[in-house]
Amino acid sequence: MARYDYACGRCGVFEVVRPIDAPVHEPTCATCGGAATRVYAPPVITSPHSALRRARDAAEASAHEPAVLHRMPAPPRRHAHPPNPLHARLPRP
Ligand SMILES: [Zn+2]
């Protein structure tokens, strides 16, 4: 089941819970029966310690207080691990 937010012009935002594979339709307001439109919101991140959360917090913090580098960052390594010898047998253009 997924939760979707809809907005009614008179009553405000309300939530509809339906299967994620259900056909998309614009529901009517449960209070007044008027037309409702979909409201899009950022996804809810449930784990406050996830890598995504840390990356998002770092990106947001860097917008206000950019990190100061005291030296140039190391160049990226070409191969983090030895190349696979089977790749040499692959056809070349
Ligand atoms: Zn309404």
PDB file of the backbone (N, CA, C, O) and the ligand in Angstrom, with CONECT records:
HET     ZN  A 101       1
ATOM      1  N   MET A   1       0.848  -1.185   0.000  1.00  0.00           N
ATOM      2  CA  MET A   1       0.000   0.000   0.000  1.00  0.00           C
ATOM      3  C   MET A   1       0.885   1.237   0.000  1.00  0.00           C
ATOM      4  O   MET A   1       1.954   1.268   0.609  1.00  0.00           O
ATOM      5  N   ALA A   2       0.411   2.237  -0.693  1.00  0.00           N
ATOM      6  CA  ALA A   2       1.138   3.502  -0.759  1.00  0.00           C
ATOM      7  C   ALA A   2       0.199   4.632  -0.355  1.00  0.00           C
ATOM      8  O   ALA A   2      -1.019   4.556  -0.521  1.00  0.00           O
ATOM      9  N   ARG A   3       0.806   5.669   0.175  1.00  0.00           N
ATOM     10  CA  ARG A   3       0.031   6.835   0.589  1.00  0.00           C
ATOM     11  C   ARG A   3       0.235   7.944  -0.427  1.00  0.00           C
ATOM     12  O   ARG A   3       1.360   8.224  -0.841  1.00  0.00           O
ATOM     13  N   TYR A   4      -0.855   8.567  -0.822  1.00  0.00           N
ATOM     14  CA  TYR A   4      -0.806   9.671  -1.770  1.00  0.00           C
ATOM     15  C   TYR A   4      -1.546  10.849  -1.157  1.00  0.00           C
ATOM     16  O   TYR A   4      -2.594  10.693  -0.530  1.00  0.00           O
ATOM     17  N   ASP A   5      -0.977  12.027  -1.353  1.00  0.00           N
ATOM     18  CA  ASP A   5      -1.614  13.244  -0.860  1.00  0.00           C
ATOM     19  C   ASP A   5      -2.380  13.899  -1.999  1.00  0.00           C
ATOM     20  O   ASP A   5      -1.888  14.002  -3.123  1.00  0.00           O
ATOM     21  N   TYR A   6      -3.574  14.334  -1.691  1.00  0.00           N
ATOM     22  CA  TYR A   6      -4.402  15.067  -2.638  1.00  0.00           C
ATOM     23  C   TYR A   6      -4.873  16.340  -1.954  1.00  0.00           C
ATOM     24  O   TYR A   6      -4.943  16.412  -0.727  1.00  0.00           O
ATOM     25  N   ALA A   7      -5.193  17.331  -2.755  1.00  0.00           N
ATOM     26  CA  ALA A   7      -5.658  18.597  -2.196  1.00  0.00           C
ATOM     27  C   ALA A   7      -7.017  18.936  -2.772  1.00  0.00           C
ATOM     28  O   ALA A   7      -7.244  18.862  -3.980  1.00  0.00           O
ATOM     29  N   CYS A   8      -7.899  19.305  -1.887  1.00  0.00           N
ATOM     30  CA  CYS A   8      -9.220  19.796  -2.268  1.00  0.00           C
ATOM     31  C   CYS A   8      -9.167  21.322  -2.183  1.00  0.00           C
ATOM     32  O   CYS A   8      -8.572  21.871  -1.256  1.00  0.00           O
ATOM     33  N   GLY A   9      -9.779  22.003  -3.136  1.00  0.00           N
ATOM     34  CA  GLY A   9      -9.761  23.460  -3.144  1.00  0.00           C
ATOM     35  C   GLY A   9     -10.424  24.074  -1.924  1.00  0.00           C
ATOM     36  O   GLY A   9     -10.069  25.179  -1.513  1.00  0.00           O
ATOM     37  N   ARG A  10     -11.386  23.365  -1.343  1.00  0.00           N
ATOM     38  CA  ARG A  10     -12.100  23.916  -0.184  1.00  0.00           C
ATOM     39  C   ARG A  10     -11.597  23.368   1.148  1.00  0.00           C
ATOM     40  O   ARG A  10     -11.510  24.105   2.130  1.00  0.00           O
ATOM     41  N   CYS A  11     -11.262  22.066   1.184  1.00  0.00           N
ATOM     42  CA  CYS A  11     -10.982  21.409   2.468  1.00  0.00           C
ATOM     43  C   CYS A  11      -9.490  21.243   2.759  1.00  0.00           C
ATOM     44  O   CYS A  11      -9.118  20.980   3.903  1.00  0.00           O
ATOM     45  N   GLY A  12      -8.636  21.390   1.758  1.00  0.00           N
ATOM     46  CA  GLY A  12      -7.206  21.245   2.009  1.00  0.00           C
ATOM     47  C   GLY A  12      -6.693  19.869   1.625  1.00  0.00           C
ATOM     48  O   GLY A  12      -7.306  19.161   0.827  1.00  0.00           O
ATOM     49  N   VAL A  13      -5.566  19.506   2.203  1.00  0.00           N
ATOM     50  CA  VAL A  13      -4.870  18.277   1.836  1.00  0.00           C
ATOM     51  C   VAL A  13      -5.447  17.090   2.607  1.00  0.00           C
ATOM     52  O   VAL A  13      -5.729  17.186   3.801  1.00  0.00           O
ATOM     53  N   PHE A  14      -5.616  15.970   1.901  1.00  0.00           N
ATOM     54  CA  PHE A  14      -6.023  14.721   2.544  1.00  0.00           C
ATOM     55  C   PHE A  14      -5.226  13.590   1.927  1.00  0.00           C
ATOM     56  O   PHE A  14      -4.612  13.746   0.872  1.00  0.00           O
ATOM     57  N   GLU A  15      -5.243  12.453   2.597  1.00  0.00           N
ATOM     58  CA  GLU A  15      -4.408  11.324   2.214  1.00  0.00           C
ATOM     59  C   GLU A  15      -5.267  10.174   1.713  1.00  0.00           C
ATOM     60  O   GLU A  15      -6.337   9.895   2.253  1.00  0.00           O
ATOM     61  N   VAL A  16      -4.775   9.510   0.667  1.00  0.00           N
ATOM     62  CA  VAL A  16      -5.443   8.330   0.123  1.00  0.00           C
ATOM     63  C   VAL A  16      -4.441   7.182   0.180  1.00  0.00           C
ATOM     64  O   VAL A  16      -3.305   7.326  -0.271  1.00  0.00           O
ATOM     65  N   VAL A  17      -4.856   6.049   0.732  1.00  0.00           N
ATOM     66  CA  VAL A  17      -4.011   4.860   0.789  1.00  0.00           C
ATOM     67  C   VAL A  17      -4.585   3.849  -0.186  1.00  0.00           C
ATOM     68  O   VAL A  17      -5.757   3.484  -0.093  1.00  0.00           O
ATOM     69  N   ARG A  18      -3.752   3.390  -1.131  1.00  0.00           N
ATOM     70  CA  ARG A  18      -4.202   2.422  -2.121  1.00  0.00           C
ATOM     71  C   ARG A  18      -3.012   1.592  -2.575  1.00  0.00           C
ATOM     72  O   ARG A  18      -1.868   2.005  -2.388  1.00  0.00           O
ATOM     73  N   PRO A  19      -3.263   0.419  -3.175  1.00  0.00           N
ATOM     74  CA  PRO A  19      -2.149  -0.399  -3.678  1.00  0.00           C
ATOM     75  C   PRO A  19      -1.346   0.379  -4.705  1.00  0.00           C
ATOM     76  O   PRO A  19      -1.897   1.179  -5.461  1.00  0.00           O
ATOM     77  N   ILE A  20      -0.037   0.140  -4.728  1.00  0.00           N
ATOM     78  CA  ILE A  20       0.831   0.906  -5.611  1.00  0.00           C
ATOM     79  C   ILE A  20       0.554   0.592  -7.074  1.00  0.00           C
ATOM     80  O   ILE A  20       0.856   1.411  -7.943  1.00  0.00           O
ATOM     81  N   ASP A  21      -0.018  -0.582  -7.368  1.00  0.00           N
ATOM     82  CA  ASP A  21      -0.303  -0.937  -8.757  1.00  0.00           C
ATOM     83  C   ASP A  21      -1.737  -0.609  -9.159  1.00  0.00           C
ATOM     84  O   ASP A  21      -2.180  -1.002 -10.239  1.00  0.00           O
ATOM     85  N   ALA A  22      -2.464   0.104  -8.310  1.00  0.00           N
ATOM     86  CA  ALA A  22      -3.838   0.488  -8.646  1.00  0.00           C
ATOM     87  C   ALA A  22      -3.808   1.561  -9.725  1.00  0.00           C
ATOM     88  O   ALA A  22      -2.892   2.382  -9.752  1.00  0.00           O
ATOM     89  N   PRO A  23      -4.800   1.566 -10.615  1.00  0.00           N
ATOM     90  CA  PRO A  23      -4.818   2.595 -11.657  1.00  0.00           C
ATOM     91  C   PRO A  23      -4.911   3.994 -11.047  1.00  0.00           C
ATOM     92  O   PRO A  23      -5.558   4.208 -10.022  1.00  0.00           O
ATOM     93  N   VAL A  24      -4.249   4.927 -11.708  1.00  0.00           N
ATOM     94  CA  VAL A  24      -4.226   6.308 -11.213  1.00  0.00           C
ATOM     95  C   VAL A  24      -5.543   6.976 -11.566  1.00  0.00           C
ATOM     96  O   VAL A  24      -5.982   6.946 -12.716  1.00  0.00           O
ATOM     97  N   HIS A  25      -6.146   7.558 -10.596  1.00  0.00           N
ATOM     98  CA  HIS A  25      -7.355   8.336 -10.824  1.00  0.00           C
ATOM     99  C   HIS A  25      -7.351   9.484  -9.831  1.00  0.00           C
ATOM    100  O   HIS A  25      -6.701   9.419  -8.787  1.00  0.00           O
ATOM    101  N   GLU A  26      -8.065  10.507 -10.161  1.00  0.00           N
ATOM    102  CA  GLU A  26      -8.165  11.657  -9.272  1.00  0.00           C
ATOM    103  C   GLU A  26      -9.369  11.415  -8.366  1.00  0.00           C
ATOM    104  O   GLU A  26     -10.505  11.410  -8.842  1.00  0.00           O
ATOM    105  N   PRO A  27      -9.141  11.217  -7.081  1.00  0.00           N
ATOM    106  CA  PRO A  27     -10.271  10.954  -6.183  1.00  0.00           C
ATOM    107  C   PRO A  27     -11.040  12.237  -5.880  1.00  0.00           C
ATOM    108  O   PRO A  27     -10.577  13.350  -6.126  1.00  0.00           O
ATOM    109  N   THR A  28     -12.200  12.031  -5.351  1.00  0.00           N
ATOM    110  CA  THR A  28     -12.982  13.169  -4.894  1.00  0.00           C
ATOM    111  C   THR A  28     -12.757  13.348  -3.403  1.00  0.00           C
ATOM    112  O   THR A  28     -12.406  12.399  -2.702  1.00  0.00           O
ATOM    113  N   CYS A  29     -12.955  14.535  -2.934  1.00  0.00           N
ATOM    114  CA  CYS A  29     -12.741  14.851  -1.528  1.00  0.00           C
ATOM    115  C   CYS A  29     -13.752  14.070  -0.677  1.00  0.00           C
ATOM    116  O   CYS A  29     -14.944  14.041  -0.985  1.00  0.00           O
ATOM    117  N   ALA A  30     -13.261  13.440   0.391  1.00  0.00           N
ATOM    118  CA  ALA A  30     -14.135  12.664   1.264  1.00  0.00           C
ATOM    119  C   ALA A  30     -15.069  13.561   2.067  1.00  0.00           C
ATOM    120  O   ALA A  30     -16.118  13.106   2.525  1.00  0.00           O
ATOM    121  N   THR A  31     -14.708  14.815   2.240  1.00  0.00           N
ATOM    122  CA  THR A  31     -15.525  15.722   3.053  1.00  0.00           C
ATOM    123  C   THR A  31     -16.626  16.395   2.236  1.00  0.00           C
ATOM    124  O   THR A  31     -17.798  16.369   2.613  1.00  0.00           O
ATOM    125  N   CYS A  32     -16.228  17.007   1.096  1.00  0.00           N
ATOM    126  CA  CYS A  32     -17.211  17.786   0.335  1.00  0.00           C
ATOM    127  C   CYS A  32     -17.565  17.145  -1.013  1.00  0.00           C
ATOM    128  O   CYS A  32     -18.518  17.575  -1.662  1.00  0.00           O
ATOM    129  N   GLY A  33     -16.817  16.131  -1.439  1.00  0.00           N
ATOM    130  CA  GLY A  33     -17.104  15.486  -2.714  1.00  0.00           C
ATOM    131  C   GLY A  33     -16.588  16.245  -3.913  1.00  0.00           C
ATOM    132  O   GLY A  33     -16.873  15.870  -5.051  1.00  0.00           O
ATOM    133  N   GLY A  34     -15.833  17.310  -3.685  1.00  0.00           N
ATOM    134  CA  GLY A  34     -15.289  18.115  -4.782  1.00  0.00           C
ATOM    135  C   GLY A  34     -14.094  17.442  -5.429  1.00  0.00           C
ATOM    136  O   GLY A  34     -13.590  16.430  -4.943  1.00  0.00           O
ATOM    137  N   ALA A  35     -13.647  18.026  -6.540  1.00  0.00           N
ATOM    138  CA  ALA A  35     -12.485  17.496  -7.251  1.00  0.00           C
ATOM    139  C   ALA A  35     -11.223  17.718  -6.430  1.00  0.00           C
ATOM    140  O   ALA A  35     -11.097  18.704  -5.703  1.00  0.00           O
ATOM    141  N   ALA A  36     -10.296  16.783  -6.562  1.00  0.00           N
ATOM    142  CA  ALA A  36      -9.030  16.882  -5.839  1.00  0.00           C
ATOM    143  C   ALA A  36      -7.889  16.660  -6.819  1.00  0.00           C
ATOM    144  O   ALA A  36      -8.031  15.932  -7.802  1.00  0.00           O
ATOM    145  N   THR A  37      -6.766  17.290  -6.544  1.00  0.00           N
ATOM    146  CA  THR A  37      -5.574  17.127  -7.387  1.00  0.00           C
ATOM    147  C   THR A  37      -4.442  16.548  -6.555  1.00  0.00           C
ATOM    148  O   THR A  37      -4.378  16.733  -5.340  1.00  0.00           O
ATOM    149  N   ARG A  38      -3.567  15.854  -7.229  1.00  0.00           N
ATOM    150  CA  ARG A  38      -2.445  15.195  -6.563  1.00  0.00           C
ATOM    151  C   ARG A  38      -1.455  16.236  -6.050  1.00  0.00           C
ATOM    152  O   ARG A  38      -1.174  17.229  -6.722  1.00  0.00           O
ATOM    153  N   VAL A  39      -0.931  15.993  -4.851  1.00  0.00           N
ATOM    154  CA  VAL A  39       0.093  16.841  -4.256  1.00  0.00           C
ATOM    155  C   VAL A  39       1.351  16.003  -4.145  1.00  0.00           C
ATOM    156  O   VAL A  39       1.339  14.928  -3.545  1.00  0.00           O
ATOM    157  N   TYR A  40       2.437  16.495  -4.724  1.00  0.00           N
ATOM    158  CA  TYR A  40       3.694  15.758  -4.682  1.00  0.00           C
ATOM    159  C   TYR A  40       4.562  16.293  -3.555  1.00  0.00           C
ATOM    160  O   TYR A  40       4.710  17.503  -3.383  1.00  0.00           O
ATOM    161  N   ALA A  41       5.126  15.378  -2.799  1.00  0.00           N
ATOM    162  CA  ALA A  41       5.967  15.745  -1.658  1.00  0.00           C
ATOM    163  C   ALA A  41       7.247  14.924  -1.718  1.00  0.00           C
ATOM    164  O   ALA A  41       7.273  13.872  -2.357  1.00  0.00           O
ATOM    165  N   PRO A  42       8.309  15.385  -1.062  1.00  0.00           N
ATOM    166  CA  PRO A  42       9.543  14.594  -1.051  1.00  0.00           C
ATOM    167  C   PRO A  42       9.310  13.274  -0.322  1.00  0.00           C
ATOM    168  O   PRO A  42       8.474  13.197   0.578  1.00  0.00           O
ATOM    169  N   PRO A  43      10.049  12.239  -0.709  1.00  0.00           N
ATOM    170  CA  PRO A  43       9.854  10.942  -0.061  1.00  0.00           C
ATOM    171  C   PRO A  43      10.251  10.996   1.414  1.00  0.00           C
ATOM    172  O   PRO A  43      11.123  11.763   1.820  1.00  0.00           O
ATOM    173  N   VAL A  44       9.588  10.168   2.185  1.00  0.00           N
ATOM    174  CA  VAL A  44       9.879  10.103   3.615  1.00  0.00           C
ATOM    175  C   VAL A  44      11.028   9.124   3.819  1.00  0.00           C
ATOM    176  O   VAL A  44      10.968   7.976   3.380  1.00  0.00           O
ATOM    177  N   ILE A  45      12.057   9.586   4.481  1.00  0.00           N
ATOM    178  CA  ILE A  45      13.194   8.717   4.793  1.00  0.00           C
ATOM    179  C   ILE A  45      13.023   8.260   6.228  1.00  0.00           C
ATOM    180  O   ILE A  45      13.017   9.068   7.157  1.00  0.00           O
ATOM    181  N   THR A  46      12.883   6.965   6.396  1.00  0.00           N
ATOM    182  CA  THR A  46      12.551   6.446   7.717  1.00  0.00           C
ATOM    183  C   THR A  46      13.761   6.216   8.597  1.00  0.00           C
ATOM    184  O   THR A  46      13.637   6.254   9.821  1.00  0.00           O
ATOM    185  N   SER A  47      14.926   5.981   8.017  1.00  0.00           N
ATOM    186  CA  SER A  47      16.106   5.703   8.823  1.00  0.00           C
ATOM    187  C   SER A  47      16.933   6.971   8.988  1.00  0.00           C
ATOM    188  O   SER A  47      17.513   7.451   8.013  1.00  0.00           O
ATOM    189  N   PRO A  48      17.004   7.523  10.188  1.00  0.00           N
ATOM    190  CA  PRO A  48      17.750   8.769  10.358  1.00  0.00           C
ATOM    191  C   PRO A  48      19.253   8.583  10.248  1.00  0.00           C
ATOM    192  O   PRO A  48      19.982   9.571  10.157  1.00  0.00           O
ATOM    193  N   HIS A  49      19.744   7.346  10.252  1.00  0.00           N
ATOM    194  CA  HIS A  49      21.182   7.114  10.211  1.00  0.00           C
ATOM    195  C   HIS A  49      21.623   6.537   8.870  1.00  0.00           C
ATOM    196  O   HIS A  49      22.753   6.066   8.744  1.00  0.00           O
ATOM    197  N   SER A  50      20.769   6.568   7.893  1.00  0.00           N
ATOM    198  CA  SER A  50      21.121   5.969   6.619  1.00  0.00           C
ATOM    199  C   SER A  50      22.153   6.823   5.883  1.00  0.00           C
ATOM    200  O   SER A  50      22.301   8.015   6.153  1.00  0.00           O
ATOM    201  N   ALA A  51      22.856   6.195   4.958  1.00  0.00           N
ATOM    202  CA  ALA A  51      23.850   6.910   4.161  1.00  0.00           C
ATOM    203  C   ALA A  51      23.189   7.999   3.338  1.00  0.00           C
ATOM    204  O   ALA A  51      23.768   9.066   3.129  1.00  0.00           O
ATOM    205  N   LEU A  52      21.975   7.731   2.870  1.00  0.00           N
ATOM    206  CA  LEU A  52      21.261   8.734   2.092  1.00  0.00           C
ATOM    207  C   LEU A  52      20.969   9.963   2.932  1.00  0.00           C
ATOM    208  O   LEU A  52      21.103  11.095   2.467  1.00  0.00           O
ATOM    209  N   ARG A  53      20.574   9.733   4.154  1.00  0.00           N
ATOM    210  CA  ARG A  53      20.277  10.852   5.053  1.00  0.00           C
ATOM    211  C   ARG A  53      21.538  11.681   5.316  1.00  0.00           C
ATOM    212  O   ARG A  53      21.494  12.911   5.304  1.00  0.00           O
ATOM    213  N   ARG A  54      22.659  10.997   5.552  1.00  0.00           N
ATOM    214  CA  ARG A  54      23.914  11.709   5.803  1.00  0.00           C
ATOM    215  C   ARG A  54      24.327  12.504   4.572  1.00  0.00           C
ATOM    216  O   ARG A  54      24.771  13.646   4.688  1.00  0.00           O
ATOM    217  N   ALA A  55      24.179  11.900   3.390  1.00  0.00           N
ATOM    218  CA  ALA A  55      24.546  12.607   2.162  1.00  0.00           C
ATOM    219  C   ALA A  55      23.656  13.823   1.949  1.00  0.00           C
ATOM    220  O   ALA A  55      24.129  14.882   1.538  1.00  0.00           O
ATOM    221  N   ARG A  56      22.376  13.669   2.227  1.00  0.00           N
ATOM    222  CA  ARG A  56      21.453  14.791   2.059  1.00  0.00           C
ATOM    223  C   ARG A  56      21.765  15.910   3.044  1.00  0.00           C
ATOM    224  O   ARG A  56      21.742  17.087   2.685  1.00  0.00           O
ATOM    225  N   ASP A  57      22.056  15.537   4.286  1.00  0.00           N
ATOM    226  CA  ASP A  57      22.400  16.550   5.286  1.00  0.00           C
ATOM    227  C   ASP A  57      23.691  17.265   4.913  1.00  0.00           C
ATOM    228  O   ASP A  57      23.793  18.481   5.074  1.00  0.00           O
ATOM    229  N   ALA A  58      24.688  16.514   4.412  1.00  0.00           N
ATOM    230  CA  ALA A  58      25.960  17.128   4.021  1.00  0.00           C
ATOM    231  C   ALA A  58      25.765  18.072   2.844  1.00  0.00           C
ATOM    232  O   ALA A  58      26.361  19.149   2.803  1.00  0.00           O
ATOM    233  N   ALA A  59      24.932  17.672   1.884  1.00  0.00           N
ATOM    234  CA  ALA A  59      24.680  18.526   0.727  1.00  0.00           C
ATOM    235  C   ALA A  59      23.962  19.803   1.149  1.00  0.00           C
ATOM    236  O   ALA A  59      24.263  20.889   0.653  1.00  0.00           O
ATOM    237  N   GLU A  60      23.021  19.665   2.059  1.00  0.00           N
ATOM    238  CA  GLU A  60      22.299  20.847   2.519  1.00  0.00           C
ATOM    239  C   GLU A  60      23.209  21.763   3.327  1.00  0.00           C
ATOM    240  O   GLU A  60      23.140  22.984   3.187  1.00  0.00           O
ATOM    241  N   ALA A  61      24.065  21.182   4.176  1.00  0.00           N
ATOM    242  CA  ALA A  61      24.982  21.993   4.975  1.00  0.00           C
ATOM    243  C   ALA A  61      25.998  22.698   4.094  1.00  0.00           C
ATOM    244  O   ALA A  61      26.369  23.840   4.369  1.00  0.00           O
ATOM    245  N   SER A  62      26.456  22.032   3.036  1.00  0.00           N
ATOM    246  CA  SER A  62      27.469  22.647   2.175  1.00  0.00           C
ATOM    247  C   SER A  62      26.896  23.823   1.388  1.00  0.00           C
ATOM    248  O   SER A  62      27.650  24.675   0.918  1.00  0.00           O
ATOM    249  N   ALA A  63      25.585  23.878   1.239  1.00  0.00           N
ATOM    250  CA  ALA A  63      24.983  25.011   0.541  1.00  0.00           C
ATOM    251  C   ALA A  63      25.118  26.281   1.366  1.00  0.00           C
ATOM    252  O   ALA A  63      25.204  27.378   0.814  1.00  0.00           O
ATOM    253  N   HIS A  64      25.138  26.138   2.684  1.00  0.00           N
ATOM    254  CA  HIS A  64      25.226  27.301   3.564  1.00  0.00           C
ATOM    255  C   HIS A  64      26.644  27.524   4.090  1.00  0.00           C
ATOM    256  O   HIS A  64      27.077  28.665   4.253  1.00  0.00           O
ATOM    257  N   GLU A  65      27.364  26.435   4.354  1.00  0.00           N
ATOM    258  CA  GLU A  65      28.719  26.517   4.895  1.00  0.00           C
ATOM    259  C   GLU A  65      29.603  25.565   4.103  1.00  0.00           C
ATOM    260  O   GLU A  65      29.853  24.445   4.550  1.00  0.00           O
ATOM    261  N   PRO A  66      30.081  25.987   2.939  1.00  0.00           N
ATOM    262  CA  PRO A  66      30.907  25.077   2.132  1.00  0.00           C
ATOM    263  C   PRO A  66      32.169  24.655   2.883  1.00  0.00           C
ATOM    264  O   PRO A  66      32.758  25.438   3.628  1.00  0.00           O
ATOM    265  N   ALA A  67      32.566  23.416   2.672  1.00  0.00           N
ATOM    266  CA  ALA A  67      33.779  22.913   3.300  1.00  0.00           C
ATOM    267  C   ALA A  67      34.995  23.605   2.692  1.00  0.00           C
ATOM    268  O   ALA A  67      35.028  23.866   1.489  1.00  0.00           O
ATOM    269  N   VAL A  68      35.985  23.899   3.515  1.00  0.00           N
ATOM    270  CA  VAL A  68      37.205  24.556   3.062  1.00  0.00           C
ATOM    271  C   VAL A  68      38.288  23.494   2.917  1.00  0.00           C
ATOM    272  O   VAL A  68      38.574  22.758   3.861  1.00  0.00           O
ATOM    273  N   LEU A  69      38.893  23.416   1.728  1.00  0.00           N
ATOM    274  CA  LEU A  69      39.973  22.450   1.494  1.00  0.00           C
ATOM    275  C   LEU A  69      41.294  23.098   1.854  1.00  0.00           C
ATOM    276  O   LEU A  69      41.541  24.252   1.504  1.00  0.00           O
ATOM    277  N   HIS A  70      42.147  22.358   2.554  1.00  0.00           N
ATOM    278  CA  HIS A  70      43.477  22.843   2.908  1.00  0.00           C
ATOM    279  C   HIS A  70      44.540  22.230   2.006  1.00  0.00           C
ATOM    280  O   HIS A  70      45.696  22.651   2.033  1.00  0.00           O
ATOM    281  N   ARG A  71      44.157  21.245   1.215  1.00  0.00           N
ATOM    282  CA  ARG A  71      45.066  20.646   0.240  1.00  0.00           C
ATOM    283  C   ARG A  71      44.215  20.034  -0.864  1.00  0.00           C
ATOM    284  O   ARG A  71      43.013  19.823  -0.701  1.00  0.00           O
ATOM    285  N   MET A  72      44.857  19.757  -1.982  1.00  0.00           N
ATOM    286  CA  MET A  72      44.141  19.187  -3.108  1.00  0.00           C
ATOM    287  C   MET A  72      43.742  17.745  -2.781  1.00  0.00           C
ATOM    288  O   MET A  72      44.527  17.021  -2.170  1.00  0.00           O
ATOM    289  N   PRO A  73      42.560  17.321  -3.168  1.00  0.00           N
ATOM    290  CA  PRO A  73      42.174  15.927  -2.930  1.00  0.00           C
ATOM    291  C   PRO A  73      43.013  14.993  -3.793  1.00  0.00           C
ATOM    292  O   PRO A  73      43.454  15.366  -4.880  1.00  0.00           O
ATOM    293  N   ALA A  74      43.227  13.779  -3.301  1.00  0.00           N
ATOM    294  CA  ALA A  74      44.018  12.778  -4.027  1.00  0.00           C
ATOM    295  C   ALA A  74      43.293  12.406  -5.315  1.00  0.00           C
ATOM    296  O   ALA A  74      42.066  12.312  -5.329  1.00  0.00           O
ATOM    297  N   PRO A  75      44.042  12.194  -6.399  1.00  0.00           N
ATOM    298  CA  PRO A  75      43.385  11.785  -7.647  1.00  0.00           C
ATOM    299  C   PRO A  75      42.760  10.407  -7.476  1.00  0.00           C
ATOM    300  O   PRO A  75      43.250   9.595  -6.691  1.00  0.00           O
ATOM    301  N   PRO A  76      41.688  10.143  -8.201  1.00  0.00           N
ATOM    302  CA  PRO A  76      41.041   8.831  -8.053  1.00  0.00           C
ATOM    303  C   PRO A  76      41.934   7.725  -8.600  1.00  0.00           C
ATOM    304  O   PRO A  76      42.654   7.919  -9.579  1.00  0.00           O
ATOM    305  N   ARG A  77      41.879   6.586  -7.968  1.00  0.00           N
ATOM    306  CA  ARG A  77      42.657   5.432  -8.430  1.00  0.00           C
ATOM    307  C   ARG A  77      41.994   4.868  -9.675  1.00  0.00           C
ATOM    308  O   ARG A  77      40.768   4.829  -9.781  1.00  0.00           O
ATOM    309  N   ARG A  78      42.817   4.437 -10.606  1.00  0.00           N
ATOM    310  CA  ARG A  78      42.257   3.915 -11.858  1.00  0.00           C
ATOM    311  C   ARG A  78      41.539   2.594 -11.630  1.00  0.00           C
ATOM    312  O   ARG A  78      40.462   2.369 -12.181  1.00  0.00           O
ATOM    313  N   HIS A  79      42.131   1.717 -10.817  1.00  0.00           N
ATOM    314  CA  HIS A  79      41.513   0.424 -10.550  1.00  0.00           C
ATOM    315  C   HIS A  79      41.498   0.206  -9.042  1.00  0.00           C
ATOM    316  O   HIS A  79      42.548   0.126  -8.404  1.00  0.00           O
ATOM    317  N   ALA A  80      40.312   0.112  -8.488  1.00  0.00           N
ATOM    318  CA  ALA A  80      40.212  -0.166  -7.064  1.00  0.00           C
ATOM    319  C   ALA A  80      40.647  -1.592  -6.767  1.00  0.00           C
ATOM    320  O   ALA A  80      41.079  -1.890  -5.653  1.00  0.00           O
ATOM    321  N   HIS A  81      40.539  -2.469  -7.748  1.00  0.00           N
ATOM    322  CA  HIS A  81      40.965  -3.855  -7.596  1.00  0.00           C
ATOM    323  C   HIS A  81      41.534  -4.301  -8.935  1.00  0.00           C
ATOM    324  O   HIS A  81      41.257  -3.655  -9.946  1.00  0.00           O
ATOM    325  N   PRO A  82      42.315  -5.376  -8.989  1.00  0.00           N
ATOM    326  CA  PRO A  82      42.916  -5.789 -10.253  1.00  0.00           C
ATOM    327  C   PRO A  82      41.849  -6.027 -11.318  1.00  0.00           C
ATOM    328  O   PRO A  82      40.766  -6.536 -11.029  1.00  0.00           O
ATOM    329  N   PRO A  83      42.177  -5.645 -12.571  1.00  0.00           N
ATOM    330  CA  PRO A  83      41.191  -5.869 -13.634  1.00  0.00           C
ATOM    331  C   PRO A  83      40.962  -7.356 -13.865  1.00  0.00           C
ATOM    332  O   PRO A  83      41.848  -8.182 -13.641  1.00  0.00           O
ATOM    333  N   ASN A  84      39.786  -7.669 -14.305  1.00  0.00           N
ATOM    334  CA  ASN A  84      39.422  -9.054 -14.561  1.00  0.00           C
ATOM    335  C   ASN A  84      40.125  -9.529 -15.835  1.00  0.00           C
ATOM    336  O   ASN A  84      39.935  -8.914 -16.884  1.00  0.00           O
ATOM    337  N   PRO A  85      40.944 -10.618 -15.788  1.00  0.00           N
ATOM    338  CA  PRO A  85      41.647 -11.078 -16.993  1.00  0.00           C
ATOM    339  C   PRO A  85      40.690 -11.541 -18.096  1.00  0.00           C
ATOM    340  O   PRO A  85      41.080 -11.584 -19.263  1.00  0.00           O
ATOM    341  N   LEU A  86      39.481 -11.878 -17.758  1.00  0.00           N
ATOM    342  CA  LEU A  86      38.521 -12.305 -18.776  1.00  0.00           C
ATOM    343  C   LEU A  86      38.099 -11.140 -19.667  1.00  0.00           C
ATOM    344  O   LEU A  86      37.631 -11.356 -20.785  1.00  0.00           O
ATOM    345  N   HIS A  87      38.259  -9.919 -19.190  1.00  0.00           N
ATOM    346  CA  HIS A  87      37.884  -8.758 -19.994  1.00  0.00           C
ATOM    347  C   HIS A  87      38.798  -8.634 -21.217  1.00  0.00           C
ATOM    348  O   HIS A  87      38.384  -8.068 -22.228  1.00  0.00           O
ATOM    349  N   ALA A  88      40.053  -9.158 -21.148  1.00  0.00           N
ATOM    350  CA  ALA A  88      40.976  -9.084 -22.290  1.00  0.00           C
ATOM    351  C   ALA A  88      40.464  -9.929 -23.454  1.00  0.00           C
ATOM    352  O   ALA A  88      40.828  -9.679 -24.603  1.00  0.00           O
ATOM    353  N   ARG A  89      39.626 -10.923 -23.171  1.00  0.00           N
ATOM    354  CA  ARG A  89      39.118 -11.808 -24.215  1.00  0.00           C
ATOM    355  C   ARG A  89      37.853 -11.262 -24.877  1.00  0.00           C
ATOM    356  O   ARG A  89      37.360 -11.855 -25.836  1.00  0.00           O
ATOM    357  N   LEU A  90      37.331 -10.167 -24.392  1.00  0.00           N
ATOM    358  CA  LEU A  90      36.120  -9.603 -24.971  1.00  0.00           C
ATOM    359  C   LEU A  90      36.429  -8.997 -26.339  1.00  0.00           C
ATOM    360  O   LEU A  90      37.529  -8.480 -26.535  1.00  0.00           O
ATOM    361  N   PRO A  91      35.501  -9.043 -27.287  1.00  0.00           N
ATOM    362  CA  PRO A  91      35.735  -8.460 -28.620  1.00  0.00           C
ATOM    363  C   PRO A  91      35.944  -6.957 -28.513  1.00  0.00           C
ATOM    364  O   PRO A  91      35.321  -6.278 -27.697  1.00  0.00           O
ATOM    365  N   ARG A  92      36.832  -6.461 -29.354  1.00  0.00           N
ATOM    366  CA  ARG A  92      37.134  -5.021 -29.399  1.00  0.00           C
ATOM    367  C   ARG A  92      36.539  -4.421 -30.664  1.00  0.00           C
ATOM    368  O   ARG A  92      36.412  -5.107 -31.678  1.00  0.00           O
ATOM    369  N   PRO A  93      36.180  -3.169 -30.613  1.00  0.00           N
ATOM    370  CA  PRO A  93      35.626  -2.536 -31.816  1.00  0.00           C
ATOM    371  C   PRO A  93      36.684  -2.314 -32.890  1.00  0.00           C
ATOM    372  O   PRO A  93      36.376  -1.792 -33.961  1.00  0.00           O
TER     373      PRO A  93
HETATM  374 ZN    ZN A 101     -13.295  19.067   0.032  1.00  0.00          ZN2+
END
